[in-house]
């Protein structure tokens, strides 16, 4: 983007100058050369790399969208050969470029691979720390990584490598999860990761980590990774004996799903009940809260075909797949529910579309195969 005097005169922000663009391109080129020379230049190579990374960081902050978009994939290509600690900072720069328009699909593979490595390392540190006589886990903001490395490393070279991997993962996990979050807000990245099995691996690692530690908050990333895109949903309404085929896009939580189900089926005139407030529906799709507060109210009890409850606090991926399609049964509410309207991941727009109403005989057959909802006491066990 070339500086344009007319944009300054009419009040629109001017783009970066040609010299600024050239400086950013030069900084990326210098970092590429520094990464290539790391294995050959010894200690001097590390100093050269650090200087190049600092220079790039200073120029990337004020860079415009076009410039950031252009350098994002080039930076992502360097992640594999960058040392572990600065690699996470470089991943954050990649995430910033994606937020400004860089192709997320071109940047995703190496960032998600780095997240996997950081999660694996963090879990390894938890294992090693459990074997020590230390109580409190290391604090990446206050503790010395060198001391922690010495504490968990054994005598052998392999043990030292594992300890380094553990410490690097623990200290950089927050940076990696933030970079990955920026990329996973894009449906193309989520679809590719799910198709390649990457999502399954990452969610398994995240779940294992969250069961053992709350040092890093990965809940948002976990919900985002589980978002369903272009996913069919079969809904059976037990009181009326009717059934519906819908399609989910970008849904990250069941509060959001519940609202959009009510809008599609009650608002669409298919089921009796009170249609959700338009503002509540908008916040479940694309709207932003902007310091506003709207209350959504429940319309159904969400039940799995085996009778287990599908809790609003969960995710659409909790809905089981039956005969190739996620299947949900709607029962009357056993008690009134309400919640703050919105999406758990506001950065991702969501939608739920009705595709067709099932023929009465098909709906009846599917409902006949569905178990009654468990009593509340059993459902909560």
DRENDO-1510 file (C-alpha; in Angstrom, 1 decimal, always signed):
<recs>
REC; n; res; u; v; w
REC; 1; UNK; +0.0; +0.0; +0.0 .
REC; 2; UNK; +1.6; +3.3; -1.1 .
REC; 3; UNK; +1.1; +6.5; +0.8 .
REC; 4; UNK; -1.6; +8.6; -0.8 .
REC; 5; UNK; -1.9; +12.3; +0.0 .
REC; 6; UNK; -5.6; +12.2; -0.9 .
REC; 7; UNK; -6.4; +9.7; +1.8 .
REC; 8; UNK; -4.8; +12.0; +4.4 .
REC; 9; UNK; -6.7; +15.0; +3.1 .
REC; 10; UNK; -10.1; +13.4; +3.2 .
REC; 11; UNK; -9.6; +12.0; +6.8 .
REC; 12; UNK; -8.9; +8.4; +6.0 .
REC; 13; UNK; -5.8; +6.9; +7.6 .
REC; 14; UNK; -2.8; +6.9; +5.2 .
REC; 15; UNK; -1.0; +3.6; +4.5 .
REC; 16; UNK; +2.6; +2.9; +5.4 .
REC; 17; UNK; +5.2; +4.6; +3.2 .
REC; 18; UNK; +7.2; +2.8; +0.6 .
REC; 19; UNK; +10.2; +3.0; +3.0 .
REC; 20; UNK; +8.2; +1.4; +5.8 .
REC; 21; UNK; +7.1; -1.4; +3.5 .
REC; 22; UNK; +10.7; -1.9; +2.3 .
REC; 23; UNK; +12.0; -2.0; +5.9 .
REC; 24; UNK; +9.5; -4.7; +6.8 .
REC; 25; UNK; +10.3; -6.8; +3.8 .
REC; 26; UNK; +14.0; -6.3; +4.6 .
REC; 27; UNK; +13.4; -7.4; +8.2 .
REC; 28; UNK; +11.7; -10.6; +7.1 .
REC; 29; UNK; +14.5; -11.3; +4.7 .
REC; 30; UNK; +17.1; -10.7; +7.4 .
REC; 31; UNK; +15.2; -13.2; +9.7 .
REC; 32; UNK; +15.1; -15.8; +6.9 .
REC; 33; UNK; +18.9; -15.4; +6.5 .
REC; 34; UNK; +19.4; -15.6; +10.2 .
REC; 35; UNK; +17.4; -18.8; +10.5 .
REC; 36; UNK; +19.2; -20.4; +7.6 .
REC; 37; UNK; +22.5; -19.6; +9.3 .
REC; 38; UNK; +21.7; -20.8; +12.8 .
REC; 39; UNK; +23.3; -24.2; +12.3 .
REC; 40; UNK; +26.4; -22.8; +10.8 .
REC; 41; UNK; +27.2; -19.6; +12.6 .
REC; 42; UNK; +27.5; -20.9; +16.2 .
REC; 43; UNK; +26.9; -18.4; +19.0 .
REC; 44; UNK; +27.1; -15.5; +16.5 .
REC; 45; UNK; +24.2; -17.1; +14.7 .
REC; 46; UNK; +22.0; -16.9; +17.8 .
REC; 47; UNK; +22.8; -13.2; +18.4 .
REC; 48; UNK; +22.1; -12.5; +14.7 .
REC; 49; UNK; +18.8; -14.3; +14.9 .
REC; 50; UNK; +17.8; -12.5; +18.1 .
REC; 51; UNK; +18.6; -9.1; +16.6 .
REC; 52; UNK; +16.6; -9.9; +13.4 .
REC; 53; UNK; +13.6; -11.1; +15.4 .
REC; 54; UNK; +13.6; -7.9; +17.6 .
REC; 55; UNK; +13.8; -5.7; +14.5 .
REC; 56; UNK; +11.0; -7.6; +12.9 .
REC; 57; UNK; +8.8; -7.2; +16.0 .
REC; 58; UNK; +9.3; -3.5; +16.1 .
REC; 59; UNK; +8.3; -3.1; +12.4 .
REC; 60; UNK; +5.4; -5.5; +12.4 .
REC; 61; UNK; +3.4; -3.7; +15.1 .
REC; 62; UNK; +2.7; -0.6; +13.0 .
REC; 63; UNK; +2.5; -2.4; +9.7 .
REC; 64; UNK; -0.7; -2.2; +7.6 .
REC; 65; UNK; -3.0; -5.1; +6.6 .
REC; 66; UNK; -1.6; -5.6; +3.2 .
REC; 67; UNK; +2.0; -5.8; +4.4 .
REC; 68; UNK; +1.1; -8.1; +7.3 .
REC; 69; UNK; -0.9; -10.3; +5.0 .
REC; 70; UNK; +2.1; -10.6; +2.6 .
REC; 71; UNK; +4.7; -11.6; +5.2 .
REC; 72; UNK; +2.5; -14.0; +7.3 .
REC; 73; UNK; +3.1; -17.1; +5.3 .
REC; 74; UNK; +6.8; -16.3; +5.0 .
REC; 75; UNK; +7.1; -16.1; +8.8 .
REC; 76; UNK; +5.1; -19.3; +9.3 .
REC; 77; UNK; +7.5; -21.1; +7.0 .
REC; 78; UNK; +10.4; -20.3; +9.4 .
REC; 79; UNK; +8.7; -21.8; +12.5 .
REC; 80; UNK; +10.1; -25.3; +12.0 .
REC; 81; UNK; +13.8; -24.2; +12.1 .
REC; 82; UNK; +13.5; -21.5; +14.8 .
REC; 83; UNK; +14.7; -22.4; +18.3 .
REC; 84; UNK; +11.9; -23.4; +20.7 .
REC; 85; UNK; +11.5; -20.3; +22.9 .
REC; 86; UNK; +11.7; -17.6; +20.2 .
REC; 87; UNK; +9.6; -19.9; +18.0 .
REC; 88; UNK; +6.6; -19.2; +20.1 .
REC; 89; UNK; +7.0; -15.5; +19.8 .
REC; 90; UNK; +7.3; -15.8; +16.1 .
REC; 91; UNK; +4.1; -17.9; +16.1 .
REC; 92; UNK; +2.4; -14.9; +17.8 .
REC; 93; UNK; +3.6; -12.7; +15.0 .
REC; 94; UNK; +2.1; -15.1; +12.5 .
REC; 95; UNK; -1.2; -15.0; +14.4 .
REC; 96; UNK; -1.1; -11.2; +14.3 .
REC; 97; UNK; -0.6; -11.3; +10.6 .
REC; 98; UNK; -3.6; -13.7; +10.2 .
REC; 99; UNK; -5.7; -11.3; +12.2 .
REC; 100; UNK; -4.8; -8.6; +9.7 .
REC; 101; UNK; -5.6; -10.7; +6.6 .
REC; 102; UNK; -2.8; -13.2; +6.0 .
REC; 103; UNK; -4.0; -16.5; +4.5 .
REC; 104; UNK; -4.8; -18.6; +7.6 .
REC; 105; UNK; -4.6; -21.9; +5.6 .
REC; 106; UNK; -1.1; -21.1; +4.5 .
REC; 107; UNK; +0.0; -20.5; +8.1 .
REC; 108; UNK; -1.9; -23.1; +10.0 .
REC; 109; UNK; +0.0; -26.4; +9.7 .
REC; 110; UNK; +3.2; -25.1; +11.4 .
REC; 111; UNK; +1.4; -23.2; +14.1 .
REC; 112; UNK; -0.8; -26.2; +15.0 .
REC; 113; UNK; +2.2; -28.4; +15.0 .
REC; 114; UNK; +3.9; -26.0; +17.4 .
REC; 115; UNK; +0.9; -26.1; +19.7 .
REC; 116; UNK; +0.9; -29.9; +19.7 .
REC; 117; UNK; +4.6; -29.8; +20.7 .
REC; 118; UNK; +4.0; -27.3; +23.4 .
REC; 119; UNK; +1.1; -29.3; +24.8 .
REC; 120; UNK; +3.2; -32.5; +24.8 .
REC; 121; UNK; +6.0; -30.7; +26.5 .
REC; 122; UNK; +3.7; -29.2; +29.2 .
REC; 123; UNK; +2.3; -32.7; +29.9 .
REC; 124; UNK; +5.8; -34.0; +30.2 .
REC; 125; UNK; +6.6; -31.3; +32.7 .
REC; 126; UNK; +3.6; -32.3; +34.7 .
REC; 127; UNK; +4.8; -35.9; +34.7 .
REC; 128; UNK; +8.3; -34.9; +35.8 .
REC; 129; UNK; +7.1; -32.5; +38.4 .
REC; 130; UNK; +4.9; -35.1; +40.0 .
REC; 131; UNK; +8.1; -37.2; +40.5 .
REC; 132; UNK; +9.8; -34.4; +42.3 .
REC; 133; UNK; +9.3; -33.2; +45.9 .
REC; 134; UNK; +8.1; -29.8; +44.7 .
REC; 135; UNK; +4.5; -28.7; +45.5 .
REC; 136; UNK; +3.6; -25.6; +43.5 .
REC; 137; UNK; +4.0; -25.9; +39.7 .
REC; 138; UNK; +6.5; -23.5; +38.1 .
REC; 139; UNK; +5.2; -20.0; +37.3 .
REC; 140; UNK; +6.3; -19.0; +33.8 .
REC; 141; UNK; +6.0; -15.3; +34.8 .
REC; 142; UNK; +8.2; -15.5; +37.9 .
REC; 143; UNK; +10.3; -18.7; +38.0 .
REC; 144; UNK; +13.6; -19.3; +36.3 .
REC; 145; UNK; +13.3; -21.9; +33.5 .
REC; 146; UNK; +17.0; -22.9; +34.0 .
REC; 147; UNK; +16.3; -23.8; +37.6 .
REC; 148; UNK; +13.3; -25.9; +36.6 .
REC; 149; UNK; +15.3; -27.6; +33.8 .
REC; 150; UNK; +18.0; -28.6; +36.3 .
REC; 151; UNK; +15.3; -29.8; +38.8 .
REC; 152; UNK; +13.7; -32.3; +36.3 .
REC; 153; UNK; +16.7; -33.3; +34.2 .
REC; 154; UNK; +18.4; -36.6; +34.8 .
REC; 155; UNK; +22.0; -37.4; +34.1 .
REC; 156; UNK; +21.7; -38.8; +30.6 .
REC; 157; UNK; +21.6; -36.7; +27.4 .
REC; 158; UNK; +18.2; -38.0; +26.5 .
REC; 159; UNK; +16.9; -36.9; +29.9 .
REC; 160; UNK; +18.3; -33.5; +29.3 .
REC; 161; UNK; +16.5; -33.3; +25.9 .
REC; 162; UNK; +13.2; -34.3; +27.5 .
REC; 163; UNK; +13.6; -31.8; +30.2 .
REC; 164; UNK; +14.3; -29.0; +27.7 .
REC; 165; UNK; +11.2; -30.1; +25.7 .
REC; 166; UNK; +9.1; -30.0; +28.9 .
REC; 167; UNK; +10.4; -26.6; +30.1 .
REC; 168; UNK; +10.0; -25.1; +26.6 .
REC; 169; UNK; +6.4; -26.4; +26.3 .
REC; 170; UNK; +5.4; -25.2; +29.8 .
REC; 171; UNK; +6.9; -21.7; +29.3 .
REC; 172; UNK; +5.6; -21.1; +25.8 .
REC; 173; UNK; +2.2; -22.9; +25.8 .
REC; 174; UNK; +0.2; -19.6; +26.4 .
REC; 175; UNK; +1.8; -18.0; +23.4 .
REC; 176; UNK; +1.1; -21.0; +21.2 .
REC; 177; UNK; -2.5; -21.3; +22.3 .
REC; 178; UNK; -3.0; -17.6; +21.5 .
REC; 179; UNK; -1.5; -18.0; +18.1 .
REC; 180; UNK; -3.5; -21.1; +17.3 .
REC; 181; UNK; -6.7; -19.4; +18.5 .
REC; 182; UNK; -6.2; -16.6; +15.9 .
REC; 183; UNK; -5.9; -19.2; +13.2 .
REC; 184; UNK; -8.7; -21.4; +14.4 .
REC; 185; UNK; -11.3; -18.6; +14.2 .
REC; 186; UNK; -11.2; -19.3; +10.5 .
REC; 187; UNK; -13.5; -22.1; +9.3 .
REC; 188; UNK; -11.1; -23.2; +6.6 .
REC; 189; UNK; -8.5; -24.0; +9.2 .
REC; 190; UNK; -11.0; -25.8; +11.5 .
REC; 191; UNK; -12.3; -27.9; +8.6 .
REC; 192; UNK; -8.8; -28.9; +7.4 .
REC; 193; UNK; -7.6; -29.7; +10.9 .
REC; 194; UNK; -10.7; -31.9; +11.5 .
REC; 195; UNK; -10.4; -33.7; +8.2 .
REC; 196; UNK; -6.7; -34.4; +8.8 .
REC; 197; UNK; -7.2; -35.7; +12.3 .
REC; 198; UNK; -5.3; -32.8; +13.8 .
REC; 199; UNK; -8.3; -31.7; +15.8 .
REC; 200; UNK; -8.7; -35.0; +17.5 .
REC; 201; UNK; -5.1; -35.0; +18.6 .
REC; 202; UNK; -5.1; -31.5; +19.9 .
REC; 203; UNK; -8.4; -31.8; +21.8 .
REC; 204; UNK; -7.2; -35.0; +23.4 .
REC; 205; UNK; -4.0; -33.2; +24.5 .
REC; 206; UNK; -5.9; -30.2; +25.7 .
REC; 207; UNK; -8.4; -32.3; +27.7 .
REC; 208; UNK; -5.5; -34.2; +29.4 .
REC; 209; UNK; -3.8; -31.0; +30.3 .
REC; 210; UNK; -7.0; -29.4; +31.6 .
REC; 211; UNK; -7.7; -32.4; +33.8 .
REC; 212; UNK; -4.3; -31.9; +35.5 .
REC; 213; UNK; -3.6; -28.2; +35.6 .
REC; 214; UNK; -5.2; -24.8; +35.3 .
REC; 215; UNK; -1.9; -22.9; +34.9 .
REC; 216; UNK; -2.8; -22.0; +31.4 .
REC; 217; UNK; -6.4; -21.2; +30.4 .
REC; 218; UNK; -7.2; -23.3; +27.4 .
REC; 219; UNK; -11.0; -23.4; +27.6 .
REC; 220; UNK; -11.5; -20.9; +24.8 .
REC; 221; UNK; -9.2; -22.8; +22.5 .
REC; 222; UNK; -10.9; -26.1; +23.4 .
REC; 223; UNK; -14.4; -24.8; +22.5 .
REC; 224; UNK; -13.0; -23.2; +19.3 .
REC; 225; UNK; -11.3; -26.4; +18.2 .
REC; 226; UNK; -14.6; -28.3; +18.7 .
REC; 227; UNK; -16.7; -25.9; +16.7 .
REC; 228; UNK; -18.7; -27.7; +14.0 .
REC; 229; UNK; -18.8; -26.3; +10.5 .
REC; 230; UNK; -21.2; -27.4; +7.8 .
REC; 231; UNK; -22.4; -30.2; +10.1 .
REC; 232; UNK; -25.8; -31.8; +9.7 .
REC; 233; UNK; -28.1; -32.1; +12.8 .
REC; 234; UNK; -31.2; -34.3; +13.1 .
REC; 235; UNK; -33.6; -32.9; +15.7 .
REC; 236; UNK; -36.6; -34.8; +17.1 .
REC; 237; UNK; -39.3; -33.0; +19.0 .
REC; 238; UNK; -40.8; -35.7; +21.3 .
REC; 239; UNK; -44.1; -33.9; +22.4 .
REC; 240; UNK; -45.2; -33.2; +18.8 .
REC; 241; UNK; -43.7; -36.3; +17.2 .
REC; 242; UNK; -42.0; -34.2; +14.5 .
REC; 243; UNK; -38.5; -34.2; +13.2 .
REC; 244; UNK; -36.2; -31.7; +11.4 .
REC; 245; UNK; -32.9; -31.8; +9.5 .
REC; 246; UNK; -30.8; -28.7; +10.1 .
REC; 247; UNK; -27.2; -27.7; +9.5 .
REC; 248; UNK; -24.8; -26.1; +11.9 .
REC; 249; UNK; -22.0; -23.6; +11.1 .
REC; 250; UNK; -19.4; -22.3; +13.5 .
REC; 251; UNK; -21.4; -23.2; +16.7 .
REC; 252; UNK; -19.1; -23.4; +19.7 .
REC; 253; UNK; -21.4; -23.8; +22.7 .
REC; 254; UNK; -24.8; -25.3; +23.5 .
REC; 255; UNK; -26.3; -22.1; +24.9 .
REC; 256; UNK; -25.8; -20.7; +21.4 .
REC; 257; UNK; -27.3; -23.9; +19.8 .
REC; 258; UNK; -30.3; -23.8; +22.2 .
REC; 259; UNK; -31.1; -20.2; +21.2 .
REC; 260; UNK; -30.8; -20.9; +17.5 .
REC; 261; UNK; -32.9; -24.0; +17.7 .
REC; 262; UNK; -35.7; -22.0; +19.3 .
REC; 263; UNK; -35.4; -19.4; +16.6 .
REC; 264; UNK; -35.4; -22.0; +13.7 .
REC; 265; UNK; -38.2; -24.1; +15.1 .
REC; 266; UNK; -40.4; -21.8; +17.2 .
REC; 267; UNK; -39.6; -18.6; +15.3 .
REC; 268; UNK; -40.1; -20.5; +12.1 .
REC; 269; UNK; -43.6; -21.6; +13.1 .
REC; 270; UNK; -42.9; -25.3; +13.4 .
REC; 271; UNK; -43.2; -25.6; +17.1 .
REC; 272; UNK; -45.3; -23.8; +19.8 .
REC; 273; UNK; -43.5; -21.5; +22.3 .
REC; 274; UNK; -42.1; -18.1; +22.7 .
REC; 275; UNK; -39.8; -16.9; +19.9 .
REC; 276; UNK; -36.4; -15.6; +21.2 .
REC; 277; UNK; -35.7; -11.9; +21.3 .
REC; 278; UNK; -34.1; -10.8; +18.0 .
REC; 279; UNK; -31.2; -9.3; +19.9 .
REC; 280; UNK; -30.5; -12.6; +21.6 .
REC; 281; UNK; -30.6; -14.3; +18.2 .
REC; 282; UNK; -28.3; -11.8; +16.7 .
REC; 283; UNK; -25.8; -12.3; +19.6 .
REC; 284; UNK; -25.9; -16.0; +18.9 .
REC; 285; UNK; -25.0; -15.4; +15.2 .
REC; 286; UNK; -22.8; -12.4; +14.5 .
REC; 287; UNK; -23.6; -9.7; +17.0 .
REC; 288; UNK; -21.1; -8.3; +19.5 .
REC; 289; UNK; -22.1; -7.6; +23.1 .
REC; 290; UNK; -20.4; -4.1; +23.2 .
REC; 291; UNK; -21.1; -3.9; +27.0 .
REC; 292; UNK; -24.8; -4.8; +26.4 .
REC; 293; UNK; -26.4; -7.5; +28.4 .
REC; 294; UNK; -29.4; -9.6; +27.1 .
REC; 295; UNK; -30.9; -12.6; +28.8 .
REC; 296; UNK; -31.8; -15.7; +26.8 .
REC; 297; UNK; -34.4; -18.2; +28.1 .
REC; 298; UNK; -34.6; -21.9; +27.5 .
REC; 299; UNK; -37.3; -23.5; +25.4 .
REC; 300; UNK; -36.4; -27.2; +25.5 .
REC; 301; UNK; -34.5; -29.9; +27.4 .
REC; 302; UNK; -31.8; -31.2; +25.1 .
REC; 303; UNK; -31.5; -35.0; +25.2 .
REC; 304; UNK; -29.3; -37.6; +23.5 .
REC; 305; UNK; -31.0; -40.6; +21.8 .
REC; 306; UNK; -29.8; -42.8; +24.7 .
REC; 307; UNK; -31.7; -40.6; +27.3 .
REC; 308; UNK; -28.6; -38.7; +28.6 .
REC; 309; UNK; -28.9; -35.0; +28.9 .
REC; 310; UNK; -27.0; -32.6; +26.6 .
REC; 311; UNK; -26.1; -29.8; +28.9 .
REC; 312; UNK; -26.2; -26.2; +27.8 .
REC; 313; UNK; -22.8; -25.7; +29.3 .
REC; 314; UNK; -21.3; -28.2; +26.9 .
REC; 315; UNK; -20.5; -28.1; +23.2 .
REC; 316; UNK; -22.4; -29.3; +20.1 .
REC; 317; UNK; -19.8; -32.1; +19.7 .
REC; 318; UNK; -21.4; -33.6; +22.8 .
REC; 319; UNK; -24.4; -34.6; +20.6 .
REC; 320; UNK; -23.9; -38.2; +19.6 .
REC; 321; UNK; -23.7; -39.4; +16.0 .
REC; 322; UNK; -26.4; -41.9; +15.2 .
REC; 323; UNK; -26.5; -43.5; +11.7 .
REC; 324; UNK; -24.0; -40.9; +10.4 .
REC; 325; UNK; -25.7; -37.8; +11.7 .
REC; 326; UNK; -25.7; -36.0; +15.1 .
REC; 327; UNK; -29.1; -36.6; +16.6 .
REC; 328; UNK; -30.8; -34.6; +19.3 .
REC; 329; UNK; -34.2; -35.1; +21.0 .
REC; 330; UNK; -36.1; -32.1; +22.4 .
REC; 331; UNK; -38.2; -32.6; +25.5 .
REC; 332; UNK; -40.2; -30.1; +27.7 .
REC; 333; UNK; -38.0; -28.3; +30.2 .
REC; 334; UNK; -38.1; -29.8; +33.7 .
REC; 335; UNK; -37.3; -26.4; +35.1 .
REC; 336; UNK; -36.9; -22.8; +33.7 .
REC; 337; UNK; -33.5; -21.9; +32.4 .
REC; 338; UNK; -31.9; -18.5; +31.5 .
REC; 339; UNK; -28.4; -17.3; +30.7 .
REC; 340; UNK; -26.5; -14.3; +29.4 .
REC; 341; UNK; -27.0; -14.2; +25.6 .
REC; 342; UNK; -24.0; -14.4; +23.3 .
REC; 343; UNK; -21.4; -16.8; +21.9 .
REC; 344; UNK; -18.6; -18.4; +24.0 .
REC; 345; UNK; -16.2; -17.5; +21.2 .
REC; 346; UNK; -17.4; -14.1; +19.9 .
REC; 347; UNK; -14.8; -14.1; +17.1 .
REC; 348; UNK; -16.6; -16.9; +15.3 .
REC; 349; UNK; -20.0; -16.2; +13.6 .
REC; 350; UNK; -22.5; -19.0; +14.0 .
REC; 351; UNK; -25.6; -20.2; +12.2 .
REC; 352; UNK; -28.2; -22.9; +12.3 .
REC; 353; UNK; -30.3; -23.5; +9.1 .
REC; 354; UNK; -33.4; -25.6; +8.7 .
REC; 355; UNK; -33.0; -27.8; +5.6 .
REC; 356; UNK; -36.2; -29.9; +5.7 .
REC; 357; UNK; -39.0; -31.2; +7.9 .
REC; 358; UNK; -39.0; -35.0; +8.2 .
REC; 359; UNK; -41.9; -36.9; +6.9 .
REC; 360; UNK; -44.2; -38.0; +9.8 .
REC; 361; UNK; -43.3; -41.7; +9.4 .
REC; 362; UNK; -39.6; -41.0; +9.4 .
REC; 363; UNK; -39.8; -38.9; +12.5 .
REC; 364; UNK; -42.0; -41.5; +14.2 .
REC; 365; UNK; -39.5; -44.3; +13.5 .
REC; 366; UNK; -36.6; -42.3; +14.8 .
REC; 367; UNK; -38.4; -41.3; +17.9 .
REC; 368; UNK; -39.4; -44.8; +18.6 .
REC; 369; UNK; -35.8; -45.7; +18.7 .
REC; 370; UNK; -34.9; -42.9; +21.2 .
REC; 371; UNK; -34.9; -43.7; +24.9 .
REC; 372; UNK; -36.8; -41.5; +27.4 .
REC; 373; UNK; -34.8; -38.8; +29.1 .
REC; 374; UNK; -33.1; -39.8; +32.3 .
REC; 375; UNK; -34.5; -38.3; +35.5 .
REC; 376; UNK; -32.5; -35.2; +36.7 .
REC; 377; UNK; -30.9; -37.1; +39.5 .
REC; 378; UNK; -29.4; -39.7; +37.2 .
REC; 379; UNK; -28.5; -37.2; +34.5 .
REC; 380; UNK; -26.4; -35.3; +37.0 .
REC; 381; UNK; -24.3; -38.3; +38.0 .
</recs>
